Amino acid sequence: MDSNTPKKQGGSLGESQSNRGASWAEKTFLAICYAALGLPLLLLVVLIVDVVIDGWPRLNWAFLTNYPSRKPEMAGILPALVGSAYLMLLTAAIAIPLGVGAAIYLEEYTRPSRITSLIELNISNLAGVPSIIYGLLGLELFVRAMQWGRSVVAGAATLALLLLPAVIMTAREALRTVPHSLREACYALGADRWQTIWRVVLPMSLPGILTGVILSLARAIGETAPLVMIGALTYVAFLPNSLKSPFTALPIQIFNWVSRPQAGFHTNAAAGIIVLLALMLALNGAAIWLRVRLQRRMDW
């Protein structure tokens, strides 16, 4: 008995040392994780505070309703606001039906095959393509080949191409959340595939689809590179009155003001960034609100 006692004490001592080592490694890893999370957030807060301090004095009703001007104190963002609204409405009208329809076809109608796998792989790859590539595609396809010119519809079609992979992937993930047992129950009651999709699958997956679509639109409203590539105007003193009208957008207007040497235009750019951030936060908030509201209705 006495000969075994030192061995037990030595074993417990080794275990305590290993536990201390593991605890120290875990604490170090957690500290690195917190630093990796906190530093980007801190930089984001610093940037937002700096923009708000610079642009808040310029933010007023006249700034929102005036046309651009060569005098910074008289310049406004009305054409950019209207152009961004037109762009988002047309982009949603193009991207949502195509994206959701493609997701329904891939998820509900196709069977696993090489062609289906190739399509899914290409969609995943397209979701990671830089936005400027879509701008070059829109310039060649919509502006030149289809002769739409540097118009609102050309910009909306280009942004719709940019959003389609994300909309398709989000909609497919939402459709997968609907249990297969509900589909089988509908078939057992005599419903065909389309009736099952329209009356059961789509209503149950609607919160996820809407959330993905709105978040995609929030990303599109801040895109600059595709609009620059298709030739969106940087100085517009009129509002677009048709789909073929020239246009500008908030990111383009901000880019124009930042590139000017006068300090007043830099203040205008900061105020425009505040407006753009507010629109993006509003879209993100709408996505969260719609998701929660629709989920509560489904729970009832």
CYANA upper distance limits for C-alpha pairs under 8 A (distance plus 0.5 A):
  1 MET  CA      5 THR  CA      7.05
  2 ASP  CA      6 PRO  CA      8.14
  3 SER  CA      7 LYS  CA      8.17
  4 ASN  CA      8 LYS  CA      7.07
  5 THR  CA      9 GLN  CA      6.86
  6 PRO  CA     10 GLY  CA      6.52
  7 LYS  CA     11 GLY  CA      6.59
  8 LYS  CA     12 SER  CA      6.68
  9 GLN  CA     13 LEU  CA      6.64
 10 GLY  CA     14 GLY  CA      6.72
 11 GLY  CA     15 GLU  CA      6.74
 12 SER  CA     16 SER  CA      6.68
 13 LEU  CA     17 GLN  CA      6.80
 14 GLY  CA     18 SER  CA      6.72
 15 GLU  CA     19 ASN  CA      6.61
 16 SER  CA     20 ARG  CA      6.65
 17 GLN  CA     21 GLY  CA      6.69
 18 SER  CA     22 ALA  CA      6.64
 19 ASN  CA     23 SER  CA      6.48
 20 ARG  CA     24 TRP  CA      6.57
 21 GLY  CA     25 ALA  CA      6.68
 22 ALA  CA     26 GLU  CA      6.55
 23 SER  CA     27 LYS  CA      6.64
 24 TRP  CA     28 THR  CA      6.65
 25 ALA  CA     29 PHE  CA      6.64
 26 GLU  CA     30 LEU  CA      6.64
 27 LYS  CA     31 ALA  CA      6.61
 28 THR  CA     32 ILE  CA      6.80
 29 PHE  CA     33 CYS  CA      6.72
 30 LEU  CA     34 TYR  CA      6.60
 31 ALA  CA     35 ALA  CA      6.62
 32 ILE  CA     36 ALA  CA      6.58
 33 CYS  CA     37 LEU  CA      6.70
 34 TYR  CA     38 GLY  CA      6.29
 35 ALA  CA     39 LEU  CA      6.28
 36 ALA  CA     40 PRO  CA      7.52
 37 LEU  CA     41 LEU  CA      7.10
 38 GLY  CA     42 LEU  CA      6.44
 39 LEU  CA     43 LEU  CA      6.69
 40 PRO  CA     44 LEU  CA      6.59
 41 LEU  CA     45 VAL  CA      6.63
 42 LEU  CA     46 VAL  CA      6.67
 43 LEU  CA     47 LEU  CA      6.66
 44 LEU  CA     48 ILE  CA      6.65
 45 VAL  CA     49 VAL  CA      6.51
 46 VAL  CA     50 ASP  CA      6.57
 47 LEU  CA     51 VAL  CA      6.67
 48 ILE  CA     52 VAL  CA      6.59
 49 VAL  CA     53 ILE  CA      6.59
 50 ASP  CA     54 ASP  CA      6.75
 51 VAL  CA     55 GLY  CA      6.41
 51 VAL  CA    270 ALA  CA      5.85
 51 VAL  CA    271 ALA  CA      8.09
 51 VAL  CA    273 ILE  CA      7.94
 51 VAL  CA    274 ILE  CA      7.70
 52 VAL  CA     56 TRP  CA      5.84
 52 VAL  CA    270 ALA  CA      7.61
 52 VAL  CA    271 ALA  CA      7.95
 52 VAL  CA    274 ILE  CA      7.19
 53 ILE  CA     57 PRO  CA      8.29
 54 ASP  CA    267 THR  CA      6.38
 54 ASP  CA    270 ALA  CA      6.58
 54 ASP  CA    271 ALA  CA      8.03
 55 GLY  CA     59 LEU  CA      6.95
 55 GLY  CA    267 THR  CA      5.77
 55 GLY  CA    268 ASN  CA      7.01
 55 GLY  CA    269 ALA  CA      7.89
 55 GLY  CA    270 ALA  CA      4.96
 55 GLY  CA    271 ALA  CA      4.55
 55 GLY  CA    272 GLY  CA      8.22
 55 GLY  CA    274 ILE  CA      7.71
 56 TRP  CA    270 ALA  CA      8.44
 56 TRP  CA    271 ALA  CA      6.66
 56 TRP  CA    274 ILE  CA      8.46
 58 ARG  CA     63 PHE  CA      7.67
 58 ARG  CA    267 THR  CA      7.42
 58 ARG  CA    268 ASN  CA      7.12
 58 ARG  CA    271 ALA  CA      6.72
 59 LEU  CA     63 PHE  CA      6.64
 59 LEU  CA     64 LEU  CA      8.27
 59 LEU  CA    271 ALA  CA      6.17
 60 ASN  CA     64 LEU  CA      7.19
 61 TRP  CA     65 THR  CA      6.78
 62 ALA  CA     66 ASN  CA      6.12
 62 ALA  CA     76 GLY  CA      7.44
 63 PHE  CA     74 MET  CA      8.18
 63 PHE  CA     75 ALA  CA      7.16
 63 PHE  CA     76 GLY  CA      4.84
 63 PHE  CA     77 ILE  CA      6.86
 63 PHE  CA     78 LEU  CA      8.38
 64 LEU  CA     76 GLY  CA      6.22
 64 LEU  CA     77 ILE  CA      5.96
 64 LEU  CA     78 LEU  CA      6.11
 65 THR  CA     76 GLY  CA      6.74
 65 THR  CA     77 ILE  CA      7.18
 65 THR  CA     78 LEU  CA      5.46
 66 ASN  CA     74 MET  CA      7.79
 66 ASN  CA     75 ALA  CA      6.70
 66 ASN  CA     76 GLY  CA      4.71
 66 ASN  CA     77 ILE  CA      6.80
 66 ASN  CA     78 LEU  CA      6.22
 67 TYR  CA     75 ALA  CA      6.45
 67 TYR  CA     76 GLY  CA      5.35
 67 TYR  CA     77 ILE  CA      6.58
 67 TYR  CA     78 LEU  CA      6.19
 67 TYR  CA     79 PRO  CA      7.02
 67 TYR  CA    236 VAL  CA      8.29
 67 TYR  CA    237 ALA  CA      6.17
 67 TYR  CA    238 PHE  CA      8.01
 68 PRO  CA     74 MET  CA      8.02
 68 PRO  CA     75 ALA  CA      4.90
 68 PRO  CA     76 GLY  CA      5.53
 68 PRO  CA     77 ILE  CA      6.91
 68 PRO  CA     78 LEU  CA      8.40
 68 PRO  CA     79 PRO  CA      8.42
 68 PRO  CA    235 TYR  CA      7.33
 68 PRO  CA    236 VAL  CA      7.35
 68 PRO  CA    237 ALA  CA      6.58
 69 SER  CA     74 MET  CA      6.55
 69 SER  CA     75 ALA  CA      5.01
 69 SER  CA     76 GLY  CA      7.86
 70 ARG  CA     74 MET  CA      8.43
 70 ARG  CA     75 ALA  CA      7.62
 71 LYS  CA     75 ALA  CA      6.79
 72 PRO  CA    264 GLY  CA      5.72
 72 PRO  CA    265 PHE  CA      5.83
 72 PRO  CA    268 ASN  CA      7.57
 73 GLU  CA    264 GLY  CA      7.40
 75 ALA  CA    268 ASN  CA      8.29
 77 ILE  CA     81 LEU  CA      6.57
 77 ILE  CA    250 LEU  CA      7.91
 77 ILE  CA    253 GLN  CA      8.02
 77 ILE  CA    272 GLY  CA      7.99
 78 LEU  CA     82 VAL  CA      6.70
 79 PRO  CA     83 GLY  CA      6.36
 79 PRO  CA    236 VAL  CA      7.08
 79 PRO  CA    237 ALA  CA      7.47
 79 PRO  CA    238 PHE  CA      6.81
 79 PRO  CA    239 LEU  CA      5.83
 79 PRO  CA    240 PRO  CA      8.31
 79 PRO  CA    247 PHE  CA      8.14
 79 PRO  CA    248 THR  CA      7.22
 79 PRO  CA    249 ALA  CA      7.93
 80 ALA  CA     84 SER  CA      6.50
 80 ALA  CA    247 PHE  CA      8.22
 80 ALA  CA    248 THR  CA      5.74
 80 ALA  CA    249 ALA  CA      4.67
 80 ALA  CA    250 LEU  CA      5.34
 80 ALA  CA    252 ILE  CA      8.44
 80 ALA  CA    253 GLN  CA      7.04
 81 LEU  CA     85 ALA  CA      6.72
 81 LEU  CA    249 ALA  CA      6.98
 81 LEU  CA    250 LEU  CA      6.69
 82 VAL  CA     86 TYR  CA      6.71
 82 VAL  CA    239 LEU  CA      7.46
 82 VAL  CA    240 PRO  CA      8.28
 82 VAL  CA    249 ALA  CA      8.26
 83 GLY  CA     87 LEU  CA      6.58
 83 GLY  CA    152 VAL  CA      8.12
 83 GLY  CA    239 LEU  CA      7.96
 83 GLY  CA    240 PRO  CA      7.44
 83 GLY  CA    247 PHE  CA      6.29
 83 GLY  CA    248 THR  CA      6.08
 83 GLY  CA    249 ALA  CA      5.67
 83 GLY  CA    250 LEU  CA      8.36
 84 SER  CA     88 MET  CA      6.62
 84 SER  CA    221 ILE  CA      7.37
 84 SER  CA    248 THR  CA      7.94
 84 SER  CA    249 ALA  CA      5.36
 84 SER  CA    250 LEU  CA      6.89
 85 ALA  CA     89 LEU  CA      6.72
 86 TYR  CA     90 LEU  CA      6.65
 86 TYR  CA    152 VAL  CA      7.79
 87 LEU  CA     91 THR  CA      6.34
 87 LEU  CA    152 VAL  CA      6.96
 87 LEU  CA    153 VAL  CA      8.16
 87 LEU  CA    155 GLY  CA      7.39
 87 LEU  CA    156 ALA  CA      5.66
 88 MET  CA     92 ALA  CA      6.48
 88 MET  CA    156 ALA  CA      7.70
 88 MET  CA    217 LEU  CA      7.39
 88 MET  CA    220 ALA  CA      8.29
 88 MET  CA    221 ILE  CA      7.42
 89 LEU  CA     93 ALA  CA      6.66
 90 LEU  CA     94 ILE  CA      6.72
 90 LEU  CA    153 VAL  CA      7.62
 90 LEU  CA    156 ALA  CA      6.12
 90 LEU  CA    157 ALA  CA      8.29
 91 THR  CA     95 ALA  CA      6.32
 91 THR  CA    156 ALA  CA      5.20
 91 THR  CA    157 ALA  CA      6.88
 91 THR  CA    159 LEU  CA      6.78
 91 THR  CA    160 ALA  CA      5.60
 92 ALA  CA     96 ILE  CA      5.97
 92 ALA  CA    160 ALA  CA      7.83
 92 ALA  CA    217 LEU  CA      7.92
 93 ALA  CA     97 PRO  CA      7.44
 94 ILE  CA     98 LEU  CA      7.05
 94 ILE  CA    156 ALA  CA      8.43
 94 ILE  CA    157 ALA  CA      7.55
 94 ILE  CA    160 ALA  CA      6.68
 95 ALA  CA     99 GLY  CA      6.11
 95 ALA  CA    160 ALA  CA      5.41
 95 ALA  CA    161 LEU  CA      7.85
 95 ALA  CA    163 LEU  CA      7.22
 95 ALA  CA    164 LEU  CA      6.27
 95 ALA  CA    167 VAL  CA      8.05
 96 ILE  CA    100 VAL  CA      6.33
 96 ILE  CA    164 LEU  CA      8.44
 96 ILE  CA    167 VAL  CA      7.73
 96 ILE  CA    213 VAL  CA      7.67
 97 PRO  CA    101 GLY  CA      6.23
 98 LEU  CA    102 ALA  CA      6.50
 98 LEU  CA    164 LEU  CA      8.03
 99 GLY  CA    103 ALA  CA      6.68
 99 GLY  CA    164 LEU  CA      5.96
 99 GLY  CA    165 PRO  CA      7.95
 99 GLY  CA    167 VAL  CA      5.90
 99 GLY  CA    168 ILE  CA      5.27
 99 GLY  CA    171 ALA  CA      8.14
100 VAL  CA    104 ILE  CA      6.64
100 VAL  CA    167 VAL  CA      7.47
100 VAL  CA    168 ILE  CA      6.56
100 VAL  CA    171 ALA  CA      6.50
100 VAL  CA    209 ILE  CA      8.49
101 GLY  CA    105 TYR  CA      6.70
102 ALA  CA    106 LEU  CA      6.60
102 ALA  CA    168 ILE  CA      7.00
103 ALA  CA    107 GLU  CA      6.39
103 ALA  CA    168 ILE  CA      5.60
103 ALA  CA    169 MET  CA      7.68
103 ALA  CA    171 ALA  CA      6.37
103 ALA  CA    172 ARG  CA      5.67
104 ILE  CA    108 GLU  CA      6.01
104 ILE  CA    109 TYR  CA      7.79
104 ILE  CA    171 ALA  CA      8.41
104 ILE  CA    172 ARG  CA      7.61
104 ILE  CA    175 LEU  CA      8.21
105 TYR  CA    109 TYR  CA      5.55
105 TYR  CA    110 THR  CA      6.87
106 LEU  CA    110 THR  CA      5.82
106 LEU  CA    116 THR  CA      8.09
106 LEU  CA    172 ARG  CA      8.43
107 GLU  CA    172 ARG  CA      6.83
107 GLU  CA    175 LEU  CA      7.86
107 GLU  CA    176 ARG  CA      8.28
110 THR  CA    116 THR  CA      7.81
111 ARG  CA    116 THR  CA      7.94
112 PRO  CA    116 THR  CA      6.64
112 PRO  CA    117 SER  CA      7.63
113 SER  CA    117 SER  CA      6.67
114 ARG  CA    118 LEU  CA      6.55
115 ILE  CA    119 ILE  CA      6.69
116 THR  CA    120 GLU  CA      6.69
117 SER  CA    121 LEU  CA      6.57
118 LEU  CA    122 ASN  CA      6.67
119 ILE  CA    123 ILE  CA      6.70
120 GLU  CA    124 SER  CA      6.75
121 LEU  CA    125 ASN  CA      6.70
122 ASN  CA    126 LEU  CA      6.49
123 ILE  CA    127 ALA  CA      6.83
123 ILE  CA    165 PRO  CA      5.96
123 ILE  CA    169 MET  CA      8.35
124 SER  CA    128 GLY  CA      7.63
124 SER  CA    165 PRO  CA      7.47
124 SER  CA    169 MET  CA      8.31
125 ASN  CA    129 VAL  CA      7.25
126 LEU  CA    165 PRO  CA      6.74
127 ALA  CA    162 LEU  CA      8.37
127 ALA  CA    165 PRO  CA      5.64
127 ALA  CA    166 ALA  CA      6.45
129 VAL  CA    133 ILE  CA      7.46
129 VAL  CA    134 TYR  CA      8.46
130 PRO  CA    134 TYR  CA      7.82
131 SER  CA    135 GLY  CA      6.99
131 SER  CA    162 LEU  CA      7.22
131 SER  CA    223 GLU  CA      8.35
131 SER  CA    225 ALA  CA      6.96
131 SER  CA    226 PRO  CA      6.59
132 ILE  CA    136 LEU  CA      6.86
132 ILE  CA    225 ALA  CA      5.66
132 ILE  CA    226 PRO  CA      5.71
132 ILE  CA    229 MET  CA      7.67
133 ILE  CA    137 LEU  CA      6.76
133 ILE  CA    226 PRO  CA      8.11
134 TYR  CA    138 GLY  CA      6.50
134 TYR  CA    158 THR  CA      7.01
134 TYR  CA    159 LEU  CA      8.32
134 TYR  CA    161 LEU  CA      7.48
134 TYR  CA    162 LEU  CA      6.68
134 TYR  CA    226 PRO  CA      6.70
135 GLY  CA    139 LEU  CA      6.59
135 GLY  CA    158 THR  CA      6.99
135 GLY  CA    225 ALA  CA      7.14
135 GLY  CA    226 PRO  CA      4.18
135 GLY  CA    227 LEU  CA      7.09
135 GLY  CA    228 VAL  CA      8.08
135 GLY  CA    229 MET  CA      5.61
135 GLY  CA    230 ILE  CA      6.60
136 LEU  CA    140 GLU  CA      6.80
136 LEU  CA    226 PRO  CA      7.75
136 LEU  CA    229 MET  CA      6.59
136 LEU  CA    230 ILE  CA      7.71
137 LEU  CA    141 LEU  CA      6.37
137 LEU  CA    142 PHE  CA      8.49
137 LEU  CA    158 THR  CA      8.18
138 GLY  CA    142 PHE  CA      5.74
138 GLY  CA    143 VAL  CA      7.13
138 GLY  CA    154 ALA  CA      7.60
138 GLY  CA    155 GLY  CA      8.17
138 GLY  CA    157 ALA  CA      7.91
138 GLY  CA    158 THR  CA      5.48
138 GLY  CA    226 PRO  CA      8.23
138 GLY  CA    230 ILE  CA      7.02
139 LEU  CA    143 VAL  CA      5.45
139 LEU  CA    144 ARG  CA      6.88
139 LEU  CA    229 MET  CA      7.05
139 LEU  CA    230 ILE  CA      5.27
140 GLU  CA    144 ARG  CA      5.70
140 GLU  CA    145 ALA  CA      6.61
141 LEU  CA    145 ALA  CA      5.45
141 LEU  CA    146 MET  CA      6.68
142 PHE  CA    146 MET  CA      5.45
142 PHE  CA    147 GLN  CA      6.84
142 PHE  CA    148 TRP  CA      6.32
142 PHE  CA    149 GLY  CA      7.85
142 PHE  CA    154 ALA  CA      6.08
142 PHE  CA    157 ALA  CA      8.11
142 PHE  CA    158 THR  CA      8.27
143 VAL  CA    147 GLN  CA      5.67
143 VAL  CA    148 TRP  CA      5.51
143 VAL  CA    149 GLY  CA      4.98
143 VAL  CA    150 ARG  CA      6.61
143 VAL  CA    154 ALA  CA      6.83
143 VAL  CA    230 ILE  CA      7.43
144 ARG  CA    148 TRP  CA      7.65
144 ARG  CA    149 GLY  CA      7.32
148 TRP  CA    153 VAL  CA      7.92
148 TRP  CA    154 ALA  CA      6.60
148 TRP  CA    244 LYS  CA      7.29
149 GLY  CA    154 ALA  CA      7.47
149 GLY  CA    244 LYS  CA      7.89
150 ARG  CA    154 ALA  CA      6.92
150 ARG  CA    155 GLY  CA      7.95
150 ARG  CA    230 ILE  CA      6.76
150 ARG  CA    231 GLY  CA      6.33
150 ARG  CA    232 ALA  CA      6.76
150 ARG  CA    244 LYS  CA      8.31
150 ARG  CA    245 SER  CA      8.38
150 ARG  CA    246 PRO  CA      6.43
150 ARG  CA    247 PHE  CA      8.33
151 SER  CA    155 GLY  CA      6.93
151 SER  CA    232 ALA  CA      8.20
151 SER  CA    243 LEU  CA      7.14
151 SER  CA    244 LYS  CA      5.28
151 SER  CA    245 SER  CA      5.62
151 SER  CA    246 PRO  CA      5.14
151 SER  CA    247 PHE  CA      6.85
152 VAL  CA    156 ALA  CA      6.63
152 VAL  CA    240 PRO  CA      8.40
152 VAL  CA    242 SER  CA      8.48
152 VAL  CA    243 LEU  CA      5.94
152 VAL  CA    244 LYS  CA      6.54
152 VAL  CA    245 SER  CA      6.63
152 VAL  CA    246 PRO  CA      6.82
152 VAL  CA    247 PHE  CA      6.51
153 VAL  CA    157 ALA  CA      6.51
153 VAL  CA    243 LEU  CA      5.83
153 VAL  CA    244 LYS  CA      6.93
154 ALA  CA    158 THR  CA      6.69
154 ALA  CA    230 ILE  CA      8.30
155 GLY  CA    159 LEU  CA      6.75
155 GLY  CA    226 PRO  CA      8.38
155 GLY  CA    227 LEU  CA      6.79
155 GLY  CA    230 ILE  CA      7.57
155 GLY  CA    232 ALA  CA      8.35
156 ALA  CA    160 ALA  CA      6.51
157 ALA  CA    161 LEU  CA      6.82
158 THR  CA    162 LEU  CA      6.97
158 THR  CA    226 PRO  CA      7.57
159 LEU  CA    163 LEU  CA      6.78
159 LEU  CA    220 ALA  CA      7.08
159 LEU  CA    226 PRO  CA      7.83
160 ALA  CA    164 LEU  CA      6.46
161 LEU  CA    165 PRO  CA      8.28
162 LEU  CA    220 ALA  CA      8.49
163 LEU  CA    167 VAL  CA      6.61
163 LEU  CA    216 SER  CA      6.77
163 LEU  CA    217 LEU  CA      8.18
163 LEU  CA    220 ALA  CA      7.87
164 LEU  CA    168 ILE  CA      6.52
165 PRO  CA    169 MET  CA      6.67
166 ALA  CA    170 THR  CA      6.53
166 ALA  CA    212 GLY  CA      8.28
166 ALA  CA    216 SER  CA      7.50
167 VAL  CA    171 ALA  CA      6.46
167 VAL  CA    209 ILE  CA      8.37
167 VAL  CA    212 GLY  CA      6.92
167 VAL  CA    213 VAL  CA      6.42
167 VAL  CA    216 SER  CA      7.59
168 ILE  CA    172 ARG  CA      6.61
169 MET  CA    173 GLU  CA      6.77
170 THR  CA    174 ALA  CA      6.78
170 THR  CA    208 GLY  CA      7.86
170 THR  CA    209 ILE  CA      6.86
170 THR  CA    212 GLY  CA      6.07
170 THR  CA    213 VAL  CA      8.34
171 ALA  CA    175 LEU  CA      6.66
171 ALA  CA    205 SER  CA      8.46
171 ALA  CA    208 GLY  CA      7.55
171 ALA  CA    209 ILE  CA      5.45
171 ALA  CA    212 GLY  CA      7.74
172 ARG  CA    176 ARG  CA      6.71
173 GLU  CA    177 THR  CA      7.21
173 GLU  CA    208 GLY  CA      8.45
174 ALA  CA    178 VAL  CA      7.98
174 ALA  CA    205 SER  CA      5.61
174 ALA  CA    206 LEU  CA      8.03
174 ALA  CA    207 PRO  CA      8.45
174 ALA  CA    208 GLY  CA      5.57
174 ALA  CA    209 ILE  CA      6.47
175 LEU  CA    201 VAL  CA      7.31
175 LEU  CA    202 LEU  CA      7.84
175 LEU  CA    205 SER  CA      5.94
177 THR  CA    205 SER  CA      7.53
178 VAL  CA    182 LEU  CA      7.98
178 VAL  CA    201 VAL  CA      6.83
178 VAL  CA    204 MET  CA      7.10
178 VAL  CA    205 SER  CA      7.13
179 PRO  CA    183 ARG  CA      7.82
180 HIS  CA    184 GLU  CA      6.81
181 SER  CA    185 ALA  CA      6.59
182 LEU  CA    186 CYS  CA      6.80
182 LEU  CA    200 VAL  CA      8.18
183 ARG  CA    187 TYR  CA      6.82
183 ARG  CA    196 THR  CA      6.86
183 ARG  CA    200 VAL  CA      8.22
183 ARG  CA    201 VAL  CA      8.13
184 GLU  CA    188 ALA  CA      6.61
185 ALA  CA    189 LEU  CA      6.87
186 CYS  CA    190 GLY  CA      7.10
186 CYS  CA    191 ALA  CA      5.99
186 CYS  CA    192 ASP  CA      8.35
186 CYS  CA    196 THR  CA      6.53
187 TYR  CA    191 ALA  CA      5.54
187 TYR  CA    192 ASP  CA      6.79
187 TYR  CA    193 ARG  CA      8.04
187 TYR  CA    196 THR  CA      7.95
191 ALA  CA    195 GLN  CA      6.29
191 ALA  CA    196 THR  CA      6.66
192 ASP  CA    196 THR  CA      6.72
193 ARG  CA    197 ILE  CA      6.73
194 TRP  CA    198 TRP  CA      6.48
195 GLN  CA    199 ARG  CA      6.30
195 GLN  CA    200 VAL  CA      8.35
196 THR  CA    200 VAL  CA      5.95
196 THR  CA    201 VAL  CA      6.93
197 ILE  CA    201 VAL  CA      5.12
197 ILE  CA    202 LEU  CA      6.28
198 TRP  CA    202 LEU  CA      6.11
198 TRP  CA    203 PRO  CA      7.90
199 ARG  CA    203 PRO  CA      7.08
200 VAL  CA    204 MET  CA      6.75
201 VAL  CA    205 SER  CA      6.65
202 LEU  CA    206 LEU  CA      6.24
204 MET  CA    298 MET  CA      7.87
205 SER  CA    209 ILE  CA      6.81
206 LEU  CA    210 LEU  CA      6.44
206 LEU  CA    294 LEU  CA      8.35
207 PRO  CA    211 THR  CA      6.62
207 PRO  CA    290 LEU  CA      7.39
207 PRO  CA    291 ARG  CA      5.24
207 PRO  CA    292 VAL  CA      8.38
207 PRO  CA    294 LEU  CA      6.41
207 PRO  CA    295 GLN  CA      7.21
208 GLY  CA    212 GLY  CA      6.72
208 GLY  CA    291 ARG  CA      7.38
209 ILE  CA    213 VAL  CA      6.65
210 LEU  CA    214 ILE  CA      6.55
210 LEU  CA    287 ALA  CA      7.43
210 LEU  CA    290 LEU  CA      8.09
210 LEU  CA    291 ARG  CA      7.90
211 THR  CA    215 LEU  CA      6.64
211 THR  CA    287 ALA  CA      5.31
211 THR  CA    288 ILE  CA      7.44
211 THR  CA    290 LEU  CA      7.89
211 THR  CA    291 ARG  CA      6.82
212 GLY  CA    216 SER  CA      6.59
212 GLY  CA    287 ALA  CA      8.43
213 VAL  CA    217 LEU  CA      6.75
214 ILE  CA    218 ALA  CA      6.66
214 ILE  CA    283 LEU  CA      6.86
214 ILE  CA    284 ASN  CA      7.54
214 ILE  CA    286 ALA  CA      8.26
214 ILE  CA    287 ALA  CA      6.30
215 LEU  CA    219 ARG  CA      6.87
215 LEU  CA    283 LEU  CA      7.49
215 LEU  CA    284 ASN  CA      6.58
215 LEU  CA    287 ALA  CA      7.33
216 SER  CA    220 ALA  CA      6.77
217 LEU  CA    221 ILE  CA      6.67
217 LEU  CA    283 LEU  CA      8.37
218 ALA  CA    222 GLY  CA      7.60
218 ALA  CA    279 LEU  CA      8.41
218 ALA  CA    280 MET  CA      5.74
218 ALA  CA    283 LEU  CA      6.39
218 ALA  CA    284 ASN  CA      7.38
219 ARG  CA    223 GLU  CA      7.31
219 ARG  CA    280 MET  CA      8.22
221 ILE  CA    251 PRO  CA      8.44
221 ILE  CA    280 MET  CA      7.97
222 GLY  CA    250 LEU  CA      8.25
222 GLY  CA    251 PRO  CA      6.53
222 GLY  CA    276 LEU  CA      7.79
222 GLY  CA    280 MET  CA      8.44
223 GLU  CA    227 LEU  CA      7.91
223 GLU  CA    251 PRO  CA      7.27
224 THR  CA    228 VAL  CA      6.64
224 THR  CA    251 PRO  CA      6.01
224 THR  CA    252 ILE  CA      6.73
225 ALA  CA    229 MET  CA      6.70
226 PRO  CA    230 ILE  CA      6.91
227 LEU  CA    231 GLY  CA      6.77
227 LEU  CA    232 ALA  CA      5.96
227 LEU  CA    252 ILE  CA      8.04
228 VAL  CA    232 ALA  CA      6.18
228 VAL  CA    252 ILE  CA      7.79
232 ALA  CA    246 PRO  CA      7.73
232 ALA  CA    247 PHE  CA      6.62
232 ALA  CA    248 THR  CA      6.07
232 ALA  CA    249 ALA  CA      8.35
232 ALA  CA    252 ILE  CA      7.92
233 LEU  CA    246 PRO  CA      7.59
233 LEU  CA    247 PHE  CA      6.60
233 LEU  CA    248 THR  CA      5.76
233 LEU  CA    252 ILE  CA      8.10
234 THR  CA    248 THR  CA      6.78
234 THR  CA    252 ILE  CA      6.44
234 THR  CA    253 GLN  CA      6.31
234 THR  CA    256 ASN  CA      6.39
235 TYR  CA    248 THR  CA      7.96
235 TYR  CA    253 GLN  CA      7.89
235 TYR  CA    256 ASN  CA      8.41
236 VAL  CA    247 PHE  CA      7.47
236 VAL  CA    248 THR  CA      7.07
239 LEU  CA    247 PHE  CA      8.02
240 PRO  CA    245 SER  CA      5.76
240 PRO  CA    246 PRO  CA      7.01
240 PRO  CA    247 PHE  CA      6.61
241 ASN  CA    245 SER  CA      6.79
248 THR  CA    252 ILE  CA      6.85
248 THR  CA    253 GLN  CA      7.44
249 ALA  CA    253 GLN  CA      6.69
250 LEU  CA    254 ILE  CA      6.61
250 LEU  CA    272 GLY  CA      7.58
250 LEU  CA    276 LEU  CA      7.45
251 PRO  CA    255 PHE  CA      6.56
251 PRO  CA    276 LEU  CA      8.44
252 ILE  CA    256 ASN  CA      6.66
253 GLN  CA    257 TRP  CA      6.83
253 GLN  CA    269 ALA  CA      8.35
254 ILE  CA    258 VAL  CA      6.63
254 ILE  CA    268 ASN  CA      8.35
254 ILE  CA    269 ALA  CA      5.42
254 ILE  CA    270 ALA  CA      8.45
254 ILE  CA    272 GLY  CA      6.67
254 ILE  CA    273 ILE  CA      7.56
255 PHE  CA    259 SER  CA      6.77
255 PHE  CA    269 ALA  CA      8.14
256 ASN  CA    260 ARG  CA      7.30
257 TRP  CA    265 PHE  CA      5.63
257 TRP  CA    266 HIS  CA      6.57
257 TRP  CA    268 ASN  CA      7.46
257 TRP  CA    269 ALA  CA      6.06
258 VAL  CA    265 PHE  CA      7.26
258 VAL  CA    266 HIS  CA      5.94
258 VAL  CA    269 ALA  CA      6.50
260 ARG  CA    265 PHE  CA      7.16
260 ARG  CA    266 HIS  CA      8.06
261 PRO  CA    265 PHE  CA      8.20
262 GLN  CA    266 HIS  CA      7.38
263 ALA  CA    267 THR  CA      6.95
264 GLY  CA    268 ASN  CA      6.86
265 PHE  CA    269 ALA  CA      6.62
266 HIS  CA    270 ALA  CA      6.81
267 THR  CA    271 ALA  CA      6.85
268 ASN  CA    272 GLY  CA      6.63
269 ALA  CA    273 ILE  CA      6.66
270 ALA  CA    274 ILE  CA      6.89
271 ALA  CA    275 VAL  CA      6.98
272 GLY  CA    276 LEU  CA      6.69
273 ILE  CA    277 LEU  CA      6.52
274 ILE  CA    278 ALA  CA      6.62
275 VAL  CA    279 LEU  CA      6.79
276 LEU  CA    280 MET  CA      6.77
277 LEU  CA    281 LEU  CA      6.57
278 ALA  CA    282 ALA  CA      6.52
279 LEU  CA    283 LEU  CA      6.74
280 MET  CA    284 ASN  CA      6.71
281 LEU  CA    285 GLY  CA      6.47
282 ALA  CA    286 ALA  CA      6.54
283 LEU  CA    287 ALA  CA      6.73
284 ASN  CA    288 ILE  CA      6.93
285 GLY  CA    289 TRP  CA      6.59
286 ALA  CA    290 LEU  CA      6.47
287 ALA  CA    291 ARG  CA      6.63
288 ILE  CA    292 VAL  CA      6.72
289 TRP  CA    293 ARG  CA      6.53
290 LEU  CA    294 LEU  CA      6.44
291 ARG  CA    295 GLN  CA      6.55
292 VAL  CA    296 ARG  CA      6.68
293 ARG  CA    297 ARG  CA      6.87
294 LEU  CA    298 MET  CA      6.73
295 GLN  CA    299 ASP  CA      6.67
296 ARG  CA    300 TRP  CA      6.79
